[in-house]
Amino acid sequence: MNKVAVIMAGGSGARLWPRSTEKKPKQFIHLMGDGSMIQNTVARLEPIFSTNDIYIVTSGYLAEFCYDQLPHIPKENIITEPFPKNTAPCIALAATVIEKKYPHDTVMFTFPSDHVITNLREFHHSIETASKVAYEKNRILAIGLSPTRPETAFGYIQIKAEPKDLGELYDEGVRYSSAFAEKPDSATAKRFIESGDFLWNSGIFIWRLDTFWESFKKFLPEDSRLFNKLKKSVGEQNFNTFVEEIYRQIQSESIDYAIMEKAKNVFVVEASFGWSDLGNWDEIYRLSMKDGRNNVIEGDVISINTSNCLISSYGKMIGIVGVDNLIVIETENSIVICRRGYSDDIKEIVDFLRRKQINKYL
C-alpha cells in the first residue's frame, strides 16, 4: 500500500495577529513546541511517512519559508497555489500532482499545518487504522477526538455508536459518521457534549486517490472538469500558468462543506491523542503553563497584582498593574489588548486593516 501526506499550509492565521501576519503566518512561526508549527507537523509525520512522500501546499509567496524551514523535503513536493481558494481546491491541486507519480489506490492523508498534537503513539496508531480502512474499504476517513469541554472554536462530527457490519473495526475505534457540524455557539456546544455522540473534528481526512476524485466529481462537477484539464499539464513548464487560470474559475469552498458534510461513505476513527486547533490566543493561554497567579508571561514583562492573563513581549518591556483576564501581545510594530474569551474577534482588526489597505501591519 502506497501512502502520501499532504500538509495544507496556506492560511493567514488572522486570529493570532499581530504575531501571525500575512507576510509570515502562524504555520511558519514558533508558538508552541520545539519549532515552527509546520516543522512540528512534519516532525510527527516522519516516523510513519517517507520524507519523499510528504507534500506541502502553500501560497506561492510563502514557498520560501517551506524551503528554509524544511530543507529535507524535496522542493518538487512544495506545491504552490496562486492565491487561496480554501481547502477543497487545495486538496484537489495536491491530488492532481500526486496522481502523476503514484497508483490510483494510493492512500492520501490531508493534515492542517498548525495543530498541536500530543501522545504521538496514539496519533500514529489512529493514522495507521485510518489508512487500512481507507485502502481496504474504499471509504473516506475522518479523525475525531473525544471532546473534553463544550468548545465553540472547533467543528464537530456526530457519530453512530453501533457496530453494525464493522466487525473488528469497531473495536479499533472506527465509527459511522452521522453528520458534520460547523463551529457551534455555546448552548449548542453544551448540547453536543451532553448527547455523547459528537466528536471534535480534527480536520484530518484520509482517502484513496480514486475515492477522492469520485467524491470530487460527484459534489463539485464543474471544478472536477477543470482539474481534469489541468492534469494534462502536470510536469510541464506552463503548469503554474494553467493552475492560475483554473483557480480564477473554481469555487472557494472548504472540503468539509463541499464533500464531508454530503458524502455517505464516511467513517470516523475515534481517537484519544491530545489535540488542539491552535486558532487563537485563548487557546494558547489554555495550553500554556501558568504561574502562581494563573498568568502566562513571555518576554520582558513586569506584572504587579495581575492574574489570569497572557502577556507576551516581542522585545519591548511591558509593565502591567492591577488587571485580570487580559491578553496582551506585543510585536515590533503592533500591540493587541483584549479580554480573555474575545481573542477570536482579533480577526476583525485584521479585516479593518485590509479594508483600509494599511498593509504595513499585515
VOBA-1610 file (N, C-alpha, C; in pm, whole numbers, padded with zeros to 5 digits, always signed):
BEGIN
Met+00084-00119+00000Met+00000+00000+00000Met+00088+00125+00000Asn+00063+00213-00097Asn+00132+00342-00101Asn+00052+00444-00022Lys+00121+00534+00047Lys+00052+00640+00120Lys+00134+00768+00113Val+00062+00880+00105Val+00127+01011+00100Val+00058+01105+00198Ala+00133+01201+00249Ala+00080+01302+00340Ala+00079+01436+00270Val-00034+01505+00278Val-00047+01640+00223Val-00071+01735+00340Ile+00017+01833+00356Ile+00003+01932+00462Ile-00046+02062+00401Met-00159+02111+00450Met-00217+02234+00398Met-00163+02352+00478Ala-00088+02440+00410Ala-00015+02546+00481Ala-00035+02682+00417Gly-00157+02711+00374Gly-00179+02837+00305Gly-00256+02942+00382Gly-00296+02912+00508Gly-00379+03006+00583Gly-00302+03127+00633Ser-00377+03228+00679Ser-00314+03352+00725Ser-00311+03365+00876Gly-00391+03285+00950Gly-00388+03289+01095Gly-00423+03424+01154Ala-00528+03487+01102Ala-00561+03624+01140Ala-00595+03638+01288Arg-00648+03534+01349Arg-00688+03544+01490Arg-00567+03544+01584Leu-00449+03515+01530Leu-00327+03520+01610Leu-00241+03642+01574Trp-00302+03742+01511Trp-00236+03868+01488Trp-00210+03933+01625Pro-00103+04009+01645Pro-00007+04055+01544Pro+00116+03966+01528Arg+00121+03853+01604Arg+00237+03764+01587Arg+00230+03691+01454Ser+00109+03652+01415Ser+00086+03589+01285Ser+00038+03695+01187Thr+00108+03708+01075Thr+00074+03810+00975Thr+00064+03745+00838Glu+00012+03821+00742Glu+00006+03769+00605Glu+00145+03744+00549Lys+00239+03828+00589Lys+00376+03811+00539Lys+00442+03687+00597Lys+00407+03652+00721Lys+00460+03531+00785Lys+00353+03477+00879Pro+00263+03393+00826Pro+00150+03344+00906Pro+00191+03238+01008Lys+00097+03201+01091Lys+00125+03124+01211Lys+00195+02991+01186Gln+00170+02927+01071Gln+00233+02797+01047Gln+00384+02805+01034Phe+00436+02926+01011Phe+00581+02942+00994Phe+00648+03012+01112Ile+00575+03029+01222Ile+00634+03090+01341Ile+00628+02993+01457His+00708+03021+01560His+00708+02937+01679His+00601+02988+01775Leu+00510+02900+01811Leu+00408+02933+01910Leu+00412+02835+02027Met+00423+02705+01994Met+00436+02602+02097Met+00521+02490+02039Gly+00587+02414+02126Gly+00670+02304+02079Gly+00811+02349+02049Asp+00884+02267+01975Asp+01026+02291+01953Asp+01056+02380+01833Gly+00970+02381+01733Gly+00998+02458+01612Gly+00876+02537+01571Ser+00874+02578+01444Ser+00755+02643+01392Ser+00643+02539+01383Met+00520+02585+01363Met+00407+02494+01358Met+00423+02390+01247Ile+00471+02434+01130Ile+00484+02339+01019Ile+00600+02244+01042Gln+00707+02290+01105Gln+00817+02200+01139Gln+00770+02092+01236Asn+00689+02130+01333Asn+00636+02032+01427Asn+00543+01932+01358Thr+00464+01982+01262Thr+00373+01894+01188Thr+00451+01789+01110Val+00554+01833+01038Val+00635+01739+00960Val+00706+01640+01052Ala+00759+01688+01164Ala+00834+01602+01256Ala+00749+01486+01307Arg+00621+01510+01336Arg+00540+01400+01388Arg+00491+01305+01278Leu+00507+01346+01151Leu+00470+01256+01041Leu+00586+01170+00994Glu+00707+01216+01017Glu+00825+01146+00963Glu+00841+01003+01013Pro+00796+00967+01134Pro+00808+00825+01172Pro+00719+00732+01091Ile+00615+00784+01024Ile+00522+00696+00952Ile+00513+00726+00803Phe+00578+00832+00758Phe+00581+00865+00615Phe+00726+00888+00573Ser+00762+00837+00456Ser+00891+00872+00397Ser+00891+01021+00366Thr+01007+01085+00382Thr+01018+01227+00351Thr+00977+01256+00207Asn+01008+01163+00117Asn+00972+01182-00024Asn+00821+01176-00048Asp+00747+01125+00052Asp+00602+01111+00038Asp+00526+01216+00118Ile+00595+01321+00163Ile+00530+01432+00233Ile+00525+01552+00138Tyr+00405+01603+00115Tyr+00381+01716+00025Tyr+00322+01832+00105Ile+00354+01952+00062Ile+00304+02071+00128Ile+00241+02163+00024Val+00120+02208+00051Val+00053+02304-00037Val+00047+02438+00034Thr+00098+02541-00029Thr+00100+02673+00031Thr+00086+02780-00077Ser+00068+02904-00036Ser+00064+03013-00133Ser+00203+03035-00191Gly+00209+03078-00317Gly+00336+03092-00386Gly+00437+03178-00311Tyr+00390+03288-00252Tyr+00483+03380-00187Tyr+00534+03326-00053Leu+00474+03216-00004Leu+00518+03156+00121Leu+00610+03036+00099Ala+00632+02998-00025Ala+00712+02879-00053Ala+00852+02889+00005Glu+00911+03009+00005Glu+01046+03026+00057Glu+01057+02985+00203Phe+00951+03008+00280Phe+00952+02964+00420Phe+00962+02812+00428Cys+00891+02743+00337Cys+00898+02597+00334Cys+01040+02550+00299Tyr+01099+02612+00197Tyr+01235+02574+00158Tyr+01333+02597+00273Asp+01318+02710+00343Asp+01412+02744+00450Asp+01392+02657+00574Gln+01266+02635+00612Gln+01239+02565+00737Gln+01237+02413+00721Leu+01217+02366+00598Leu+01208+02221+00572Leu+01300+02183+00457Pro+01430+02203+00473Pro+01522+02179+00362Pro+01531+02033+00320His+01488+01941+00408His+01494+01799+00376His+01375+01751+00294Ile+01271+01835+00281Ile+01158+01800+00195Ile+01193+01836+00051Pro+01180+01743-00044Pro+01214+01775-00184Pro+01139+01899-00233Lys+01210+01986-00302Lys+01147+02110-00350Lys+01026+02083-00439Glu+01033+01975-00516Glu+00920+01946-00604Glu+00796+01903-00525Asn+00812+01875-00395Asn+00699+01839-00311Asn+00630+01961-00249Ile+00683+02079-00274Ile+00620+02203-00230Ile+00531+02252-00344Ile+00401+02238-00328Ile+00304+02273-00431Ile+00248+02411-00398Thr+00250+02500-00496Thr+00208+02638-00468Thr+00076+02673-00535Glu-00008+02743-00459Glu-00132+02800-00511Glu-00109+02946-00549Pro-00170+02995-00655Pro-00154+03136-00692Pro-00219+03229-00591Phe-00328+03182-00530Phe-00398+03254-00424Phe-00489+03154-00355Pro-00525+03179-00229Pro-00606+03081-00154Pro-00747+03067-00211Lys-00795+02944-00216Lys-00933+02917-00254Lys-00997+02815-00158Asn-00950+02813-00034Asn-00997+02725+00071Asn-00947+02581+00046Thr-00994+02487+00129Thr-00928+02356+00136Thr-00968+02259+00025Ala-01087+02271-00032Ala-01125+02176-00138Ala-01034+02189-00261Pro-01016+02309-00318Pro-00921+02323-00428Pro-00777+02290-00389Cys-00740+02324-00266Cys-00605+02294-00218Cys-00577+02144-00227Ile-00669+02063-00178Ile-00651+01917-00180Ile-00657+01865-00322Ala-00747+01921-00405Ala-00756+01878-00544Ala-00627+01906-00620Leu-00566+02021-00593Leu-00439+02054-00658Leu-00331+01954-00617Ala-00325+01922-00488Ala-00227+01824-00441Ala-00251+01688-00507Ala-00377+01646-00511Ala-00409+01516-00572Ala-00373+01514-00720Thr-00389+01627-00788Thr-00354+01636-00931Thr-00206+01609-00952Val-00122+01668-00866Val+00022+01648-00877Val+00061+01507-00835Ile+00002+01458-00727Ile+00041+01330-00669Ile+00006+01214-00760Glu-00112+01219-00824Glu-00153+01103-00902Glu-00067+01082-01028Lys+00015+01182-01061Lys+00108+01167-01172Lys+00222+01071-01134Lys+00247+01056-01002Lys+00360+00977-00954Lys+00320+00846-00885Tyr+00193+00837-00844Tyr+00151+00724-00759Tyr+00032+00652-00821Pro+00010+00524-00783Pro-00107+00449-00832Pro-00237+00511-00782His-00346+00479-00852His-00476+00539-00819His-00528+00497-00683Asp-00478+00382-00630Asp-00527+00337-00499Asp-00436+00381-00385Thr-00347+00476-00411Thr-00262+00534-00306Thr-00349+00605-00203Val-00319+00585-00076Val-00395+00649+00032Val-00335+00788+00056Met-00419+00889+00046Met-00377+01028+00065Met-00432+01080+00197Phe-00342+01130+00281Phe-00379+01194+00408Phe-00370+01345+00391Thr-00466+01418+00445Thr-00458+01564+00442Thr-00455+01614+00587Phe-00352+01693+00617Phe-00330+01744+00753Phe-00325+01896+00753Pro-00389+01961+00850Pro-00360+02103+00873Pro-00216+02119+00920Ser-00160+02237+00899Ser-00019+02261+00932Ser+00000+02327+01067Asp-00109+02356+01138Asp-00098+02444+01254Asp-00168+02391+01378His-00168+02259+01395His-00231+02199+01511His-00127+02153+01612Val-00170+02140+01737Val-00086+02084+01842Val-00136+01944+01872Ile-00044+01846+01867Ile-00080+01707+01891Ile+00019+01647+01990Thr-00034+01580+02091Thr+00048+01509+02188Thr+00006+01362+02190Asn+00084+01281+02263Asn+00065+01136+02264Asn+00078+01081+02121Leu+00200+01092+02068Leu+00223+01056+01928Leu+00201+00909+01900Arg+00222+00824+01999Arg+00198+00681+01975Arg+00052+00657+01939Glu-00040+00720+02013Glu-00182+00706+01984Glu-00216+00773+01851Phe-00154+00887+01824Phe-00175+00955+01696Phe-00135+00864+01579His-00017+00806+01587His+00030+00718+01480His-00059+00595+01466His-00106+00541+01577His-00196+00425+01571His-00326+00461+01499Ser-00381+00579+01529Ser-00506+00622+01463Ser-00485+00639+01313Ile-00368+00693+01276Ile-00338+00713+01135Ile-00327+00579+01063Glu-00261+00483+01127Glu-00247+00351+01064Glu-00383+00282+01050Thr-00469+00295+01150Thr-00603+00237+01142Thr-00681+00298+01027Ala-00678+00431+01018Ala-00749+00500+00910Ala-00695+00461+00774Ser-00563+00446+00765Ser-00501+00409+00639Ser-00551+00273+00591Lys-00557+00177+00682Lys-00602+00042+00646Lys-00747+00043+00598Val-00833+00116+00670Val-00975+00118+00634Val-00996+00190+00501Ala-00927+00302+00481Ala-00942+00376+00356Ala-00900+00290+00237Tyr-00793+00214+00255Tyr-00740+00133+00145Tyr-00829+00011+00117Glu-00867-00060+00223Glu-00938-00186+00205Glu-01087-00167+00179Lys-01148-00064+00239Lys-01293-00045+00230Lys-01334+00062+00130Asn-01235+00131+00071Asn-01264+00238-00025Asn-01359+00342+00036Arg-01326+00382+00158Arg-01407+00478+00232Arg-01330+00608+00255Ile-01404+00715+00284Ile-01345+00839+00332Ile-01335+00828+00483Leu-01220+00862+00539Leu-01200+00856+00683Leu-01175+00996+00739Ala-01231+01021+00855Ala-01200+01141+00932Ala-01149+01097+01068Ile-01066+01182+01130Ile-01020+01156+01265Ile-01098+01246+01360Gly-01166+01185+01457Gly-01241+01261+01557Gly-01183+01240+01695Leu-01193+01343+01778Leu-01140+01337+01914Leu-01252+01350+02016Ser-01244+01268+02119Ser-01344+01277+02226Ser-01335+01415+02292Pro-01442+01492+02292Pro-01435+01629+02348Pro-01423+01627+02499Thr-01349+01723+02552Thr-01331+01735+02696Thr-01404+01855+02755Arg-01463+01937+02668Arg-01536+02056+02713Arg-01623+02105+02597Pro-01723+02185+02624Pro-01809+02238+02516Pro-01741+02353+02444Glu-01650+02320+02355Glu-01566+02418+02285Glu-01640+02476+02164Thr-01641+02609+02153Thr-01709+02674+02041Thr-01615+02705+01925Ala-01485+02683+01943Ala-01388+02717+01839Ala-01356+02600+01747Phe-01412+02481+01775Phe-01386+02362+01695Phe-01511+02317+01622Gly-01491+02248+01508Gly-01601+02180+01443Gly-01626+02045+01509Tyr-01741+01986+01479Tyr-01779+01859+01543Tyr-01823+01758+01437Ile-01813+01630+01473Ile-01865+01521+01391Ile-01957+01437+01478Gln-02079+01415+01431Gln-02169+01325+01502Gln-02149+01184+01452Ile-02138+01089+01543Ile-02112+00950+01505Ile-02228+00860+01547Lys-02234+00744+01484Lys-02329+00640+01523Lys-02250+00534+01600Ala-02276+00523+01727Ala-02201+00428+01810Ala-02266+00290+01802Glu-02264+00233+01682Glu-02321+00100+01662Glu-02224+00016+01580Pro-02207-00110+01615Pro-02107-00195+01548Pro-02154-00259+01418Lys-02274-00228+01373Lys-02332-00294+01256Lys-02234-00300+01139Asp-02202-00424+01096Asp-02117-00453+00978Asp-01972-00406+00993Leu-01934-00350+01108Leu-01796-00304+01124Leu-01704-00414+01175Gly-01759-00512+01243Gly-01677-00623+01292Gly-01568-00575+01386Glu-01445-00626+01362Glu-01333-00591+01450Glu-01292-00445+01436Leu-01332-00379+01327Leu-01300-00237+01312Leu-01364-00153+01422Tyr-01480-00196+01469Tyr-01547-00122+01577Tyr-01461-00119+01702Asp-01396-00230+01732Asp-01307-00237+01849Asp-01183-00150+01831Glu-01149-00117+01706Glu-01033-00030+01679Glu-01073+00117+01675Gly-01198+00148+01710Gly-01242+00287+01717Gly-01307+00341+01593Val-01337+00256+01495Val-01399+00302+01371Val-01550+00313+01391Arg-01605+00428+01350Arg-01747+00456+01367Arg-01807+00506+01236Tyr-01938+00488+01224Tyr-02010+00551+01113Tyr-02027+00700+01142Ser-02015+00783+01040Ser-02041+00925+01053Ser-02189+00951+01031Ser-02246+01037+01116Ser-02386+01074+01102Ser-02402+01214+01045Ala-02318+01309+01093Ala-02327+01447+01045Ala-02203+01524+01084Phe-02172+01627+01004Phe-02065+01721+01037Phe-02130+01853+01078Ala-02075+01916+01182Ala-02131+02041+01231Ala-02023+02148+01237Glu-02056+02268+01192Glu-01963+02380+01198Glu-01944+02423+01343Lys-01856+02519+01365Lys-01831+02569+01500Lys-01964+02617+01561Pro-02003+02561+01677Pro-02134+02593+01734Pro-02128+02713+01830Asp-02244+02765+01866Asp-02247+02861+01976Asp-02238+02784+02107Ser-02232+02856+02217Ser-02207+02793+02347Ser-02316+02693+02384Ala-02443+02730+02364Ala-02554+02642+02401Ala-02553+02514+02318Thr-02524+02530+02188Thr-02519+02412+02100Thr-02403+02322+02137Ala-02288+02381+02168Ala-02172+02301+02207Ala-02202+02219+02333Lys-02271+02279+02429Lys-02308+02205+02551Lys-02402+02091+02517Arg-02493+02116+02424Arg-02587+02010+02383Arg-02513+01896+02314Phe-02411+01930+02234Phe-02331+01827+02168Phe-02263+01738+02273Ile-02203+01801+02373Ile-02131+01726+02475Ile-02226+01636+02553Glu-02341+01691+02589Glu-02438+01613+02667Glu-02494+01494+02590Ser-02501+01507+02458Ser-02557+01398+02378Ser-02467+01275+02377Gly-02336+01298+02389Gly-02241+01187+02396Gly-02204+01127+02263Asp-02259+01176+02153Asp-02228+01115+02023Asp-02162+01214+01927Phe-02101+01319+01982Phe-02028+01415+01900Phe-01879+01412+01935Leu-01796+01419+01832Leu-01652+01427+01849Leu-01602+01559+01791Trp-01488+01606+01839Trp-01423+01719+01774Trp-01371+01677+01637Asn-01387+01761+01540Asn-01337+01736+01405Asn-01192+01784+01396Ser-01099+01692+01381Ser-00956+01726+01378Ser-00913+01795+01249Gly-00995+01784+01144Gly-00955+01837+01014Gly-00859+01747+00939Ile-00836+01626+00992Ile-00750+01527+00925Ile-00841+01431+00849Phe-00820+01421+00716Phe-00903+01334+00634Phe-00815+01239+00553Ile-00869+01119+00529Ile-00791+01014+00465Ile-00878+00947+00358Trp-00820+00927+00240Trp-00892+00861+00132Trp-00793+00814+00026Arg-00834+00714-00048Arg-00756+00677-00166Arg-00774+00785-00271Leu-00674+00798-00359Leu-00684+00898-00464Leu-00809+00879-00549Asp-00839+00755-00585Asp-00957+00733-00670Asp-01086+00764-00593Thr-01087+00737-00462Thr-01204+00770-00381Thr-01224+00921-00375Phe-01113+00994-00358Phe-01123+01140-00354Phe-01181+01194-00483Trp-01128+01147-00597Trp-01174+01203-00724Trp-01319+01166-00753Glu-01362+01048-00710Glu-01503+01011-00726Glu-01594+01109-00651Ser-01555+01141-00528Ser-01634+01234-00447Ser-01627+01375-00503Phe-01508+01415-00546Phe-01491+01550-00601Phe-01577+01567-00726Lys-01579+01466-00811Lys-01660+01473-00932Lys-01809+01479-00899Lys-01850+01403-00798Lys-01991+01397-00761Lys-02042+01528-00704Phe-01963+01589-00617Phe-02012+01706-00544Phe-01963+01840-00600Leu-01857+01837-00679Leu-01805+01959-00742Leu-01780+01930-00890Pro-01883+01900-00965Pro-01864+01854-01104Pro-01797+01957-01195Glu-01833+02085-01180Glu-01771+02187-01265Glu-01622+02199-01236Asp-01587+02203-01108Asp-01446+02210-01071Asp-01371+02085-01114Ser-01438+01970-01107Ser-01376+01844-01147Ser-01335+01849-01294Arg-01420+01905-01380Arg-01386+01915-01523Arg-01263+02004-01544Leu-01253+02110-01467Leu-01138+02199-01479Leu-01009+02130-01435Phe-01017+02056-01325Phe-00898+01986-01278Phe-00859+01871-01373Asn-00956+01811-01441Asn-00923+01708-01540Asn-00839+01768-01653Lys-00871+01891-01691Lys-00790+01959-01792Lys-00650+01989-01739Leu-00643+02028-01612Leu-00515+02063-01550Leu-00420+01943-01544Lys-00476+01824-01525Lys-00394+01704-01511Lys-00303+01682-01631Lys-00346+01727-01747Lys-00267+01706-01869Lys-00138+01788-01869Ser-00131+01893-01788Ser-00013+01980-01791Ser+00081+01959-01672Val+00053+01859-01587Val+00142+01833-01472Val+00282+01799-01523Gly+00380+01865-01467Gly+00519+01840-01509Gly+00563+01927-01625Glu+00469+01999-01687Glu+00504+02086-01799Glu+00550+02223-01748Gln+00622+02295-01831Gln+00677+02424-01792Gln+00568+02527-01762Asn+00454+02513-01829Asn+00347+02611-01813Asn+00242+02567-01710Phe+00277+02469-01627Phe+00180+02415-01530Phe+00125+02524-01438Asn+00212+02606-01381Asn+00168+02708-01287Asn+00076+02811-01353Thr+00100+02837-01481Thr+00012+02928-01554Thr-00128+02870-01565Phe-00136+02740-01595Phe-00266+02674-01603Phe-00333+02668-01467Val-00255+02647-01360Val-00312+02645-01225Val-00381+02778-01195Glu-00315+02889-01230Glu-00374+03020-01204Glu-00503+03038-01285Glu-00504+02992-01409Glu-00626+03003-01489Glu-00740+02924-01427Ile-00708+02803-01378Ile-00810+02720-01314Ile-00861+02785-01186Tyr-00767+02837-01105Tyr-00805+02896-00977Tyr-00894+03019-00995Arg-00883+03086-01106Arg-00970+03203-01130Arg-01113+03161-01163Gln-01132+03033-01193Gln-01264+02986-01233Gln-01334+02902-01126Ile-01257+02842-01035Ile-01317+02749-00939Ile-01377+02820-00820Gln-01463+02747-00749Gln-01525+02798-00628Gln-01426+02797-00512Ser-01445+02888-00420Ser-01371+02885-00293Ser-01458+02812-00193Glu-01415+02691-00156Glu-01502+02609-00072Glu-01419+02518+00016Ser-01463+02499+00139Ser-01392+02408+00229Ser-01426+02264+00196Ile-01332+02176+00224Ile-01355+02034+00198Ile-01465+01980+00288Asp-01479+02038+00408Asp-01585+01994+00499Asp-01723+02016+00437Tyr-01744+02139+00387Tyr-01873+02172+00330Tyr-01894+02106+00194Ala-01789+02104+00112Ala-01803+02055-00025Ala-01827+01905-00031Ile-01758+01828+00054Ile-01764+01682+00044Ile-01804+01615+00175Met-01734+01645+00284Met-01751+01566+00406Met-01895+01572+00459Glu-01959+01688+00451Glu-02096+01701+00502Glu-02198+01630+00414Lys-02161+01599+00290Lys-02258+01543+00194Lys-02235+01396+00164Ala-02112+01351+00175Ala-02079+01213+00138Ala-02144+01113+00234Lys-02183+00999+00181Lys-02247+00894+00261Lys-02151+00779+00295Asn-02028+00789+00247Asn-01933+00679+00268Asn-01820+00721+00363Val-01857+00795+00470Val-01757+00847+00563Val-01755+00764+00690Phe-01638+00715+00726Phe-01613+00654+00856Phe-01531+00753+00940Val-01540+00737+01070Val-01464+00821+01163Val-01383+00731+01255Val-01255+00762+01271Val-01173+00695+01372Val-01181+00778+01499Glu-01238+00720+01604Glu-01248+00789+01733Glu-01114+00775+01805Ala-01041+00885+01816Ala-00905+00882+01869Ala-00898+00948+02006Ser-00786+00924+02076Ser-00774+00978+02211Ser-00641+01051+02232Phe-00570+01085+02124Phe-00447+01161+02143Phe-00481+01306+02179Gly-00384+01376+02237Gly-00406+01517+02270Gly-00404+01601+02144Trp-00502+01690+02132Trp-00515+01765+02007Trp-00572+01904+02034Ser-00524+02001+01958Ser-00583+02135+01961Ser-00563+02202+01826Asp-00668+02265+01778Asp-00658+02358+01665Asp-00614+02490+01725Leu-00486+02522+01710Leu-00429+02638+01779Leu-00471+02765+01705Gly-00598+02801+01723Gly-00656+02905+01638Gly-00655+03045+01694Asn-00641+03061+01827Asn-00645+03195+01883Asn-00563+03202+02011Trp-00550+03323+02065Trp-00466+03343+02184Trp-00528+03280+02308Asp-00660+03268+02312Asp-00722+03200+02426Asp-00678+03054+02433Glu-00666+02990+02316Glu-00624+02850+02316Glu-00478+02838+02356Ile-00394+02931+02316Ile-00254+02929+02359Ile-00246+02948+02511Tyr-00328+03038+02564Tyr-00332+03055+02710Tyr-00373+02925+02778Arg-00476+02860+02726Arg-00526+02738+02789Arg-00420+02628+02793Leu-00341+02618+02687Leu-00244+02510+02677Leu-00111+02539+02747Ser-00087+02665+02784Ser+00044+02704+02837Ser+00052+02686+02988Met+00174+02669+03037Met+00199+02661+03181Met+00172+02796+03245Lys+00107+02794+03361Lys+00072+02918+03432Lys+00162+02937+03555Asp+00176+03062+03598Asp+00248+03089+03723Asp+00150+03084+03840Gly+00195+03127+03957Gly+00114+03117+04077Gly-00012+03202+04074Arg-00014+03304+03990Arg-00134+03388+03977Arg-00212+03354+03850Asn-00183+03238+03795Asn-00254+03189+03676Asn-00226+03274+03553Asn-00105+03332+03549Asn-00063+03410+03433Asn+00028+03329+03344Val+00027+03361+03214Val+00128+03314+03119Val+00209+03437+03080Ile+00336+03439+03119Ile+00422+03554+03096Ile+00535+03515+03002Glu+00551+03588+02893Glu+00658+03562+02797Glu+00733+03691+02767Gly+00865+03685+02771Gly+00945+03802+02737Gly+00968+03894+02855Asp+00997+04019+02825Asp+01035+04120+02925Asp+00910+04186+02981Val+00856+04128+03089Val+00729+04172+03144Val+00742+04191+03295Ile+00691+04302+03347Ile+00676+04322+03491Ile+00527+04327+03520Ser+00480+04231+03598Ser+00337+04227+03630Ser+00320+04242+03780Ile+00230+04332+03821Ile+00203+04358+03962Ile+00053+04347+03985Asn+00015+04266+04083Asn-00127+04247+04115Asn-00208+04213+03990Thr-00152+04124+03909Thr-00213+04084+03783Thr-00239+03933+03786Ser-00354+03890+03736Ser-00386+03747+03740Ser-00467+03707+03617Asn-00458+03577+03585Asn-00537+03517+03476Asn-00514+03583+03341Cys-00388+03624+03315Cys-00357+03696+03193Cys-00253+03622+03108Leu-00256+03649+02979Leu-00149+03612+02886Leu-00082+03740+02842Ile+00045+03757+02882Ile+00121+03877+02847Ile+00247+03831+02773Ser+00262+03873+02648Ser+00375+03828+02566Ser+00444+03948+02502Ser+00572+03962+02532Ser+00651+04072+02477Ser+00747+04020+02371Tyr+00749+04089+02258Tyr+00839+04052+02148Tyr+00974+04122+02159Gly+00980+04226+02240Gly+01106+04299+02252Gly+01099+04414+02350Lys+00987+04486+02349Lys+00971+04598+02441Lys+00933+04547+02580Met+00973+04623+02684Met+00932+04589+02819Met+00786+04629+02838Ile+00708+04538+02895Ile+00569+04564+02926Ile+00553+04569+03078Gly+00496+04676+03129Gly+00458+04684+03269Gly+00308+04680+03279Ile+00256+04594+03365Ile+00111+04578+03372Ile+00072+04565+03519Val-00028+04642+03559Val-00062+04654+03701Val-00213+04640+03721Gly-00250+04555+03817Gly-00387+04551+03867Gly-00493+04510+03767Val-00459+04419+03677Val-00559+04377+03578Val-00585+04227+03589Asp-00693+04183+03528Asp-00735+04044+03536Asp-00796+04003+03402Asn-00767+03880+03361Asn-00832+03823+03242Asn-00806+03902+03114Leu-00681+03943+03094Leu-00645+04013+02971Leu-00548+03930+02888Ile-00549+03959+02758Ile-00447+03910+02665Ile-00375+04032+02609Val-00244+04035+02623Val-00163+04146+02571Val-00050+04086+02490Ile-00049+04114+02360Ile+00053+04060+02270Ile+00122+04176+02200Glu+00255+04183+02216Glu+00334+04292+02158Glu+00430+04238+02053Thr+00442+04309+01942Thr+00543+04278+01842Thr+00621+04407+01812Glu+00707+04399+01714Glu+00793+04514+01682Glu+00714+04638+01646Asn+00600+04621+01575Asn+00527+04740+01529Asn+00379+04740+01566Ser+00335+04643+01648Ser+00192+04637+01681Ser+00175+04582+01823Ile+00061+04614+01881Ile+00023+04557+02009Ile-00127+04536+02008Val-00172+04422+02064Val-00314+04397+02075Val-00346+04370+02221Ile-00459+04425+02266Ile-00507+04405+02403Ile-00653+04365+02395Cys-00688+04252+02455Cys-00828+04212+02456Cys-00858+04133+02582Arg-00982+04126+02615Arg-01024+04045+02729Arg-01018+03898+02689Arg-00974+03814+02780Arg-00976+03671+02753Arg-01118+03626+02720Gly-01126+03537+02621Gly-01256+03493+02573Gly-01302+03566+02449Tyr-01227+03671+02411Tyr-01266+03752+02294Tyr-01159+03751+02185Ser-01061+03662+02196Ser-00950+03671+02101Ser-00989+03632+01959Asp-01100+03559+01940Asp-01148+03534+01804Asp-01175+03665+01730Asp-01216+03768+01806Asp-01254+03895+01745Asp-01134+03975+01696Ile-01013+03930+01728Ile-00893+03998+01676Ile-00894+03996+01524Lys-00956+03897+01467Lys-00967+03890+01321Lys-01034+04015+01264Glu-01122+04078+01341Glu-01189+04198+01293Glu-01090+04314+01277Ile-00987+04317+01360Ile-00883+04419+01343Ile-00811+04396+01211Val-00778+04270+01183Val-00710+04237+01058Val-00798+04272+00939Asp-00927+04242+00948Asp-01020+04276+00840Asp-01024+04427+00818Phe-01022+04504+00926Phe-01022+04650+00916Phe-00895+04699+00845Leu-00780+04644+00883Leu-00654+04683+00821Leu-00654+04651+00671Arg-00714+04538+00636Arg-00722+04501+00493Arg-00812+04599+00418Arg-00928+04629+00475Arg-01021+04720+00407Arg-00959+04857+00385Lys-00885+04904+00484Lys-00821+05036+00475Lys-00686+05031+00405Gln-00644+04907+00366Gln-00517+04887+00297Gln-00398+04942+00378Ile-00405+04919+00508Ile-00294+04957+00597Ile-00200+04836+00603Asn-00130+04813+00496Asn-00059+04687+00475Asn+00065+04670+00561Lys+00119+04780+00614Lys+00245+04768+00687Lys+00226+04689+00817Tyr+00103+04675+00865Tyr+00077+04597+00986Tyr+00030+04455+00955Leu+00019+04424+00828Leu-00026+04292+00787Leu+00088+04203+00743
//
